[in-house]
C-alpha cells in the first residue's frame, strides 16, 4: 500500500514538474524596437538603416492588423452568406418540390443538421481530451 501511495505521489510530482515551463525562455519579442535592436547588434546598422527598418516594421504591423480585421470580417461574411444560401436553397426547393416532398426534405435537413452538430460537439470533446472510444455511430 505504501508503494502505491509513493508511486502516485511520484507520478503527480513528475507530471506537474514537466508542465512547469516558466524557466524556459520565451519566444522572441517582435516589437519593432527589439527587432531593430537585435539587427543593429547583428548587422551593425547605422542610424539611417535603423530608421528605415523602423518605418518598414511599422508598415508591416499595420498591414498585419488590416489582414487580421479582414479575416474577422470574412468569417462574419461567410456566416451571412451561408444563411443567405440556405434561404435561397429553401425557396428553390419550395418551387421544385410538392408540399409533401418539401416537408420530408425539411425533416431530412433537420436530421442532418442535428448529426452535424453532434459531430462538432464530439470534435470539441476530442480537443478537450474526451475522445470517444470505438468507431462512433456509423449510420448515415
N, CA, C and O of each residue as an XYZ file, in Angstrom:
560
protein
N       0.827     -1.188      0.000
C       0.000      0.000      0.000
C       0.873      1.253      0.000
O       0.574      2.231     -0.686
N       1.961      1.211      0.783
C       2.870      2.349      0.828
C       3.511      2.589     -0.534
O       3.698      3.732     -0.951
N       3.840      1.513     -1.212
C       4.458      1.634     -2.530
C       3.503      2.285     -3.524
O       3.923      3.071     -4.373
N       2.230      1.960     -3.416
C       1.222      2.538     -4.301
C       1.099      4.041     -4.059
O       1.018      4.819     -5.010
N       1.084      4.446     -2.812
C       0.975      5.873     -2.471
C       2.218      6.618     -2.935
O       2.122      7.716     -3.484
N       3.374      6.024     -2.716
C       4.621      6.658     -3.147
C       4.640      6.788     -4.667
O       5.043      7.824     -5.197
N       4.215      5.762     -5.357
C       4.176      5.796     -6.813
C       3.218      6.887     -7.301
O       3.525      7.593     -8.261
N       2.065      7.026     -6.649
C       1.099      8.056     -7.037
C       1.696      9.443     -6.845
O       1.555     10.298     -7.719
N       2.365      9.683     -5.707
C       2.999     10.983     -5.478
C       4.101     11.246     -6.497
O       4.269     12.371     -6.969
N       4.841     10.207     -6.828
C       5.905     10.350     -7.807
C       5.343     10.743     -9.173
O       5.884     11.630     -9.833
N       4.274     10.098     -9.593
C       3.651     10.401    -10.888
C       3.113     11.834    -10.898
O       3.318     12.567    -11.866
N       2.434     12.230     -9.838
C       1.891     13.585     -9.760
C       3.019     14.604     -9.760
O       2.929     15.626    -10.441
N       4.058     14.343     -9.021
C       5.192     15.271     -8.962
C       5.885     15.425    -10.298
O       6.194     16.542    -10.712
N       6.133     14.320    -10.977
C       6.813     14.363    -12.266
C       5.942     15.066    -13.300
O       6.447     15.868    -14.086
N       4.646     14.778    -13.312
C       3.784     15.406    -14.319
C       3.646     16.903    -14.072
O       3.596     17.676    -15.029
N       3.585     17.326    -12.824
C       3.486     18.758    -12.555
C       4.803     19.454    -12.877
O       4.798     20.597    -13.334
N       5.915     18.795    -12.651
C       7.214     19.365    -12.989
C       7.368     19.489    -14.497
O       7.907     20.482    -14.986
N       6.903     18.497    -15.233
C       7.032     18.503    -16.687
C       6.204     19.620    -17.316
O       6.561     20.112    -18.386
N       5.113     20.029    -16.683
C       4.263     21.059    -17.246
C       4.696     22.456    -16.851
O       4.171     23.428    -17.394
N       5.633     22.592    -15.926
C       6.084     23.902    -15.476
C       7.164     24.403    -16.425
O       8.316     23.981    -16.322
N       6.811     25.301    -17.351
C       7.757     25.800    -18.346
C       8.136     27.252    -18.101
O       8.542     27.941    -19.037
N       8.016     27.732    -16.880
C       8.323     29.130    -16.602
C       9.807     29.429    -16.734
O      10.181     30.574    -16.985
N      10.659     28.424    -16.570
C      12.092     28.646    -16.653
C      12.565     28.754    -18.099
O      13.640     29.289    -18.371
N      11.769     28.252    -19.005
C      12.134     28.258    -20.411
C      12.074     29.683    -20.951
O      11.126     30.405    -20.644
N      13.044     30.106    -21.736
C      12.980     31.456    -22.288
C      11.795     31.579    -23.244
O      11.469     30.653    -23.986
N      11.172     32.734    -23.202
C      10.019     32.989    -24.062
C      10.499     33.205    -25.489
O      11.664     33.521    -25.732
N       9.575     33.027    -26.425
C       9.932     33.274    -27.815
C      10.269     34.742    -27.993
O       9.945     35.571    -27.143
N      10.919     35.056    -29.099
C      11.418     36.395    -29.344
C      10.373     37.488    -29.249
O       9.197     37.278    -29.543
N      10.821     38.645    -28.838
C       9.971     39.821    -28.784
C       9.960     40.416    -30.185
O      11.015     40.750    -30.724
N       8.784     40.551    -30.778
C       8.695     41.003    -32.161
C       8.313     42.469    -32.277
O       7.845     42.903    -33.329
N       8.508     43.242    -31.205
C       8.229     44.670    -31.312
C       9.272     45.283    -32.243
O      10.406     44.808    -32.300
N       8.900     46.328    -32.969
C       9.868     46.925    -33.903
C      11.168     47.353    -33.219
O      12.251     47.190    -33.780
N      11.058     47.898    -32.014
C      12.256     48.358    -31.317
C      13.205     47.208    -31.015
O      14.411     47.320    -31.235
N      12.664     46.100    -30.510
C      13.504     44.946    -30.174
C      14.113     44.330    -31.431
O      15.271     43.914    -31.433
N      13.321     44.276    -32.496
C      13.833     43.708    -33.741
C      14.977     44.557    -34.282
O      16.001     44.032    -34.720
N      14.790     45.888    -34.245
C      15.838     46.786    -34.730
C      17.080     46.676    -33.854
O      18.204     46.643    -34.355
N      16.867     46.619    -32.549
C      17.988     46.489    -31.616
C      18.784     45.216    -31.907
O      20.014     45.236    -31.943
N      18.072     44.121    -32.112
C      18.738     42.848    -32.393
C      19.486     42.902    -33.724
O      20.623     42.438    -33.815
N      18.855     43.468    -34.757
C      19.521     43.563    -36.056
C      20.696     44.533    -36.022
O      21.694     44.326    -36.712
N      20.581     45.582    -35.227
C      21.684     46.538    -35.112
C      22.927     45.850    -34.569
O      24.030     46.058    -35.075
N      22.748     45.033    -33.538
C      23.911     44.332    -32.973
C      24.417     43.249    -33.927
O      25.622     43.009    -34.006
N      23.514     42.600    -34.645
C      23.936     41.520    -35.541
C      24.565     42.053    -36.825
O      25.538     41.488    -37.324
N      24.007     43.146    -37.362
C      24.422     43.616    -38.686
C      25.126     44.968    -38.671
O      25.476     45.486    -39.732
N      25.339     45.548    -37.494
C      25.987     46.858    -37.368
C      25.266     47.910    -38.217
O      25.879     48.560    -39.064
N      23.975     48.068    -37.987
C      23.182     49.030    -38.743
C      23.514     50.452    -38.329
O      23.779     50.722    -37.157
N      23.500     51.375    -39.310
C      23.690     52.783    -38.961
C      22.333     53.413    -38.652
O      21.303     52.750    -38.768
N      22.325     54.673    -38.264
C      21.100     55.347    -37.823
C      20.061     55.411    -38.948
O      18.866     55.233    -38.709
N      20.525     55.667    -40.171
C      19.604     55.751    -41.300
C      18.924     54.406    -41.542
O      17.713     54.346    -41.759
N      19.697     53.340    -41.505
C      19.145     51.996    -41.690
C      18.161     51.652    -40.577
O      17.127     51.033    -40.825
N      18.484     52.054    -39.360
C      17.594     51.792    -38.229
C      16.258     52.496    -38.431
O      15.207     51.911    -38.171
N      16.286     53.737    -38.888
C      15.048     54.491    -39.124
C      14.242     53.869    -40.259
O      13.018     53.773    -40.173
N      14.923     53.446    -41.320
C      14.228     52.803    -42.441
C      13.568     51.501    -41.992
O      12.429     51.217    -42.362
N      14.284     50.718    -41.197
C      13.714     49.469    -40.695
C      12.536     49.744    -39.770
O      11.541     49.019    -39.793
N      12.646     50.779    -38.965
C      11.551     51.117    -38.066
C      10.291     51.434    -38.865
O       9.212     50.946    -38.531
N      10.412     52.242    -39.912
C       9.262     52.571    -40.758
C       8.711     51.314    -41.432
O       7.497     51.130    -41.527
N       9.619     50.454    -41.898
C       9.193     49.211    -42.544
C       8.418     48.329    -41.573
O       7.369     47.794    -41.929
N       8.918     48.174    -40.363
C       8.246     47.330    -39.376
C       6.901     47.907    -38.951
O       5.955     47.162    -38.695
N       6.816     49.232    -38.876
C       5.533     49.859    -38.539
C       4.513     49.607    -39.649
O       3.362     49.271    -39.370
N       4.932     49.770    -40.906
C       4.040     49.488    -42.038
C       3.618     48.019    -42.035
O       2.460     47.695    -42.299
N       4.557     47.152    -41.739
C       4.278     45.722    -41.694
C       3.251     45.408    -40.610
O       2.348     44.599    -40.826
N       3.382     46.037    -39.455
C       2.442     45.811    -38.353
C       1.045     46.307    -38.733
O       0.049     45.653    -38.424
N       0.970     47.459    -39.401
C      -0.326     47.977    -39.850
C      -0.972     47.025    -40.848
O      -2.173     46.764    -40.776
N      -0.178     46.509    -41.775
C      -0.708     45.566    -42.765
C      -1.223     44.299    -42.087
O      -2.247     43.752    -42.494
N      -0.520     43.829    -41.054
C      -0.974     42.642    -40.320
C      -2.297     42.908    -39.621
O      -3.180     42.050    -39.611
N      -2.440     44.099    -39.033
C      -3.695     44.444    -38.360
C      -4.850     44.487    -39.354
O      -5.942     44.001    -39.063
N      -4.608     45.069    -40.528
C      -5.648     45.111    -41.563
C      -6.011     43.694    -41.982
O      -7.186     43.372    -42.161
N      -5.009     42.862    -42.134
C      -5.243     41.475    -42.542
C      -6.048     40.729    -41.481
O      -6.952     39.967    -41.823
N      -5.741     40.930    -40.212
C      -6.489     40.274    -39.133
C      -7.940     40.728    -39.124
O      -8.852     39.916    -38.967
N      -8.153     42.041    -39.295
C      -9.515     42.566    -39.326
C     -10.269     42.005    -40.525
O     -11.460     41.708    -40.431
N      -9.574     41.861    -41.653
C     -10.195     41.325    -42.861
C     -10.626     39.885    -42.649
O     -11.699     39.482    -43.099
N      -9.800     39.112    -41.971
C     -10.148     37.714    -41.695
C     -11.388     37.643    -40.806
O     -12.273     36.818    -41.035
N     -11.454     38.507    -39.790
C     -12.628     38.520    -38.917
C     -13.871     38.888    -39.701
O     -14.928     38.286    -39.512
N     -13.751     39.887    -40.594
C     -14.892     40.284    -41.417
C     -15.325     39.145    -42.327
O     -16.520     38.913    -42.508
N     -14.371     38.441    -42.893
C     -14.708     37.335    -43.785
C     -15.423     36.218    -43.043
O     -16.309     35.568    -43.598
N     -15.038     35.990    -41.781
C     -15.733     34.965    -41.003
C     -17.192     35.344    -40.838
O     -18.078     34.507    -41.014
N     -17.448     36.605    -40.501
C     -18.828     37.059    -40.345
C     -19.554     37.039    -41.680
O     -20.724     36.660    -41.740
N     -18.882     37.438    -42.746
C     -19.488     37.412    -44.063
C     -19.819     35.991    -44.469
O     -20.873     35.739    -45.054
N     -18.940     35.075    -44.168
C     -19.168     33.678    -44.519
C     -20.425     33.151    -43.868
O     -21.201     32.430    -44.497
N     -20.632     33.503    -42.613
C     -21.824     33.078    -41.900
C     -23.075     33.680    -42.551
O     -24.073     32.988    -42.757
N     -23.007     34.974    -42.872
C     -24.139     35.644    -43.514
C     -24.411     35.054    -44.889
O     -25.563     34.847    -45.272
N     -23.335     34.784    -45.630
C     -23.500     34.187    -46.958
C     -24.128     32.806    -46.860
O     -24.969     32.443    -47.683
N     -23.722     32.033    -45.853
C     -24.281     30.696    -45.701
C     -25.771     30.772    -45.374
O     -26.565     29.989    -45.896
N     -26.149     31.714    -44.512
C     -27.569     31.870    -44.185
C     -28.364     32.275    -45.419
O     -29.465     31.770    -45.643
N     -27.817     33.176    -46.215
C     -28.495     33.598    -47.445
C     -28.611     32.427    -48.413
O     -29.644     32.253    -49.059
N     -27.558     31.626    -48.515
C     -27.603     30.451    -49.394
C     -28.657     29.464    -48.919
O     -29.376     28.884    -49.733
N     -28.753     29.268    -47.615
C     -29.746     28.344    -47.071
C     -31.147     28.814    -47.409
O     -31.988     28.011    -47.813
N     -31.411     30.107    -47.250
C     -32.730     30.646    -47.586
C     -33.020     30.505    -49.074
O     -34.131     30.146    -49.465
N     -32.015     30.791    -49.904
C     -32.205     30.668    -51.349
C     -32.475     29.217    -51.737
O     -33.316     28.945    -52.593
N     -31.766     28.296    -51.110
C     -31.981     26.873    -51.395
C     -33.389     26.465    -51.003
O     -34.065     25.752    -51.745
N     -33.832     26.919    -49.834
C     -35.173     26.576    -49.376
C     -36.236     27.125    -50.326
O     -37.209     26.434    -50.629
N     -36.061     28.352    -50.795
C     -37.016     28.938    -51.742
C     -37.030     28.149    -53.047
O     -38.093     27.907    -53.620
N     -35.869     27.755    -53.509
C     -35.777     26.977    -54.752
C     -36.451     25.620    -54.569
O     -37.146     25.139    -55.464
N     -36.240     25.001    -53.396
C     -36.867     23.707    -53.144
C     -38.389     23.838    -53.068
O     -39.109     22.939    -53.504
N     -38.885     24.950    -52.517
C     -40.326     25.177    -52.471
C     -40.906     25.230    -53.880
O     -42.007     24.736    -54.124
N     -40.165     25.828    -54.800
C     -40.639     25.942    -56.172
C     -40.596     24.601    -56.905
O     -41.399     24.362    -57.806
N     -39.684     23.746    -56.530
C     -39.497     22.489    -57.248
C     -40.320     21.353    -56.652
O     -40.934     20.588    -57.396
N     -40.347     21.228    -55.331
C     -40.962     20.069    -54.675
C     -42.437     20.283    -54.379
O     -42.916     21.413    -54.283
N     -43.144     19.169    -54.236
C     -44.532     19.230    -53.771
C     -44.509     19.501    -52.273
O     -43.466     19.319    -51.645
N     -45.615     19.927    -51.678
C     -45.625     20.181    -50.231
C     -45.216     18.957    -49.411
O     -44.514     19.098    -48.411
N     -45.639     17.777    -49.813
C     -45.269     16.560    -49.090
C     -43.769     16.308    -49.188
O     -43.118     15.984    -48.195
N     -43.224     16.460    -50.401
C     -41.787     16.268    -50.595
C     -40.989     17.326    -49.816
O     -39.934     17.041    -49.248
N     -41.515     18.526    -49.809
C     -40.843     19.612    -49.107
C     -40.761     19.332    -47.610
O     -39.727     19.573    -46.987
N     -41.844     18.825    -47.035
C     -41.825     18.525    -45.598
C     -40.837     17.405    -45.291
O     -40.153     17.460    -44.269
N     -40.746     16.392    -46.149
C     -39.751     15.326    -45.953
C     -38.332     15.873    -46.082
O     -37.439     15.528    -45.308
N     -38.153     16.732    -47.076
C     -36.840     17.318    -47.297
C     -36.411     18.129    -46.075
O     -35.270     18.029    -45.625
N     -37.334     18.934    -45.544
C     -37.014     19.733    -44.355
C     -36.689     18.843    -43.164
O     -35.775     19.138    -42.394
N     -37.446     17.741    -43.012
C     -37.166     16.811    -41.912
C     -35.768     16.218    -42.070
O     -35.025     16.103    -41.095
N     -35.414     15.843    -43.295
C     -34.073     15.303    -43.545
C     -32.992     16.354    -43.271
O     -31.935     16.037    -42.725
N     -33.261     17.587    -43.648
C     -32.314     18.668    -43.388
C     -32.107     18.861    -41.888
O     -30.983     19.054    -41.425
N     -33.203     18.808    -41.137
C     -33.109     18.957    -39.680
C     -32.289     17.826    -39.061
O     -31.458     18.058    -38.183
N     -32.538     16.581    -39.538
C     -31.759     15.445    -39.031
C     -30.273     15.614    -39.345
O     -29.411     15.360    -38.504
N     -29.996     16.047    -40.568
C     -28.611     16.232    -40.981
C     -27.946     17.314    -40.123
O     -26.791     17.166    -39.723
N     -28.662     18.384    -39.845
C     -28.141     19.474    -39.026
C     -27.836     18.973    -37.609
O     -26.809     19.321    -37.026
N     -28.747     18.147    -37.063
C     -28.522     17.594    -35.731
C     -27.290     16.702    -35.697
O     -26.485     16.782    -34.769
N     -27.142     15.849    -36.713
C     -25.962     14.974    -36.776
C     -24.678     15.789    -36.874
O     -23.669     15.462    -36.250
N     -24.734     16.854    -37.667
C     -23.556     17.694    -37.826
C     -23.202     18.373    -36.502
O     -22.029     18.442    -36.134
N     -24.199     18.868    -35.795
C     -23.935     19.496    -34.504
C     -23.384     18.479    -33.510
O     -22.512     18.798    -32.701
N     -23.894     17.263    -33.576
C     -23.390     16.204    -32.706
C     -21.917     15.923    -33.004
O     -21.105     15.789    -32.088
N     -21.581     15.835    -34.290
C     -20.195     15.581    -34.669
C     -19.294     16.731    -34.250
O     -18.171     16.511    -33.797
N     -19.780     17.946    -34.397
C     -18.984     19.102    -33.986
C     -18.755     19.060    -32.471
O     -17.659     19.364    -31.998
N     -19.778     18.688    -31.723
C     -19.621     18.554    -30.277
C     -18.626     17.464    -29.935
O     -17.833     17.613    -29.004
N     -18.660     16.361    -30.685
C     -17.704     15.286    -30.456
C     -16.283     15.755    -30.745
O     -15.355     15.421    -30.008
N     -16.111     16.522    -31.805
C     -14.773     17.018    -32.147
C     -14.255     17.948    -31.071
O     -13.077     17.894    -30.721
N     -15.111     18.795    -30.545
C     -14.670     19.689    -29.482
C     -14.309     18.893    -28.244
O     -13.376     19.248    -27.524
N     -15.036     17.828    -27.994
C     -14.713     16.961    -26.872
C     -13.370     16.287    -27.060
O     -12.626     16.098    -26.098
N     -13.050     15.919    -28.311
C     -11.765     15.296    -28.597
C     -10.631     16.256    -28.300
O      -9.585     15.846    -27.796
N     -10.824     17.523    -28.606
C      -9.787     18.501    -28.326
C      -9.572     18.649    -26.828
O      -8.472     18.968    -26.377
N     -10.605     18.421    -26.079
C     -10.516     18.573    -24.627
C     -10.027     17.289    -23.950
O      -9.874     17.259    -22.729
N      -9.784     16.244    -24.716
C      -9.281     15.019    -24.138
C     -10.354     13.970    -23.905
O     -10.061     12.899    -23.373
N     -11.588     14.256    -24.291
C     -12.683     13.305    -24.116
C     -12.892     12.498    -25.392
O     -13.997     12.475    -25.934
N     -11.881     11.861    -25.860
C     -12.020     11.115    -27.102
C     -12.921      9.912    -26.893
O     -12.714      9.128    -25.967
N     -13.920      9.766    -27.754
C     -14.776      8.592    -27.626
C     -14.018      7.347    -28.059
O     -13.193      7.395    -28.972
N     -14.297      6.258    -27.411
C     -13.650      5.006    -27.754
C     -14.492      4.302    -28.796
O     -15.719      4.393    -28.776
N     -13.837      3.600    -29.710
C     -14.560      2.877    -30.737
C     -14.747      3.730    -31.974
O     -14.142      4.794    -32.108
N     -15.593      3.253    -32.879
C     -15.783      3.900    -34.173
C     -16.874      4.929    -34.186
O     -17.066      5.582    -35.212
N     -17.595      5.114    -33.115
C     -18.697      6.075    -33.121
C     -19.879      5.507    -33.885
O     -19.854      4.342    -34.284
N     -20.909      6.308    -34.093
C     -22.052      5.783    -34.843
C     -21.779      5.977    -36.333
O     -21.440      7.072    -36.782
N     -21.931      4.925    -37.060
C     -21.592      4.938    -38.480
C     -22.831      4.933    -39.357
O     -22.703      4.809    -40.575
N     -24.019      5.061    -38.794
C     -25.216      5.050    -39.624
C     -25.411      6.430    -40.231
O     -25.487      7.428    -39.515
N     -25.490      6.481    -41.555
C     -25.643      7.754    -42.264
C     -27.033      7.922    -42.767
O     -27.346      8.936    -43.389
